[in-house]
Amino acid sequence: MKNLGNLMKQAQQMQAKMAEMQEKMAETEVTGGAGGGMVSVTMNGKFDLKTIKIDPSLVDPAEVEMLEDLILAAFNDAKVKVEAATQEEMSKLTGGLSLPPGFKMPF
C-alpha cells in the first residue's frame, strides 16, 4: 500500500508541474514566417494569434490570393514551433519518459 501512496504523490506532483508548464506555454510567444520574411505571425502557446506583420510591398489588389496563402503558411509555421516547444517542455516534465503515440496529457 505504501507504493500506491508514493505513486499518488508522484501523480499529484506531475499534475502540478503540468499546470505550471501550461501557464509557461501560455506566456510563450513564437513567430513564424513565410515569403522570405515578408509575412510573419506571432502566436502564444495556446495557439492564439497575437500579431500579423505584412511587408507593404505585398499589398496589391491583384495579389490578394498570394497574400492569403503567405499568411496561412506563416501561421502554420508558428503553430509547428509552438508544438515543438510544448513537446520540449513535456519531455523535461516527464524526464525523457517516452509516452505511447496518441497519449495526451493532461488526461
Sequence and secondary structure as in RCSB ss.txt:
>XXXX:A:sequence
MKNLGNLMKQAQQMQAKMAEMQEKMAETEVTGGAGGGMVSVTMNGKFDLKTIKIDPSLVDPAEVEMLEDLILAAF
NDAKVKVEAATQEEMSKLTGGLSLPPGFKMPF
>XXXX:A:secstr
 HHHHHHHHHHHHHHHHHHHHHHHHHH EEEEEETTTTEEEEEETT  EEEEEE GGG  GGGHHHHHHHHHHHH
HHHHHHHHHHHHHHHHHHTTT    TT  S  
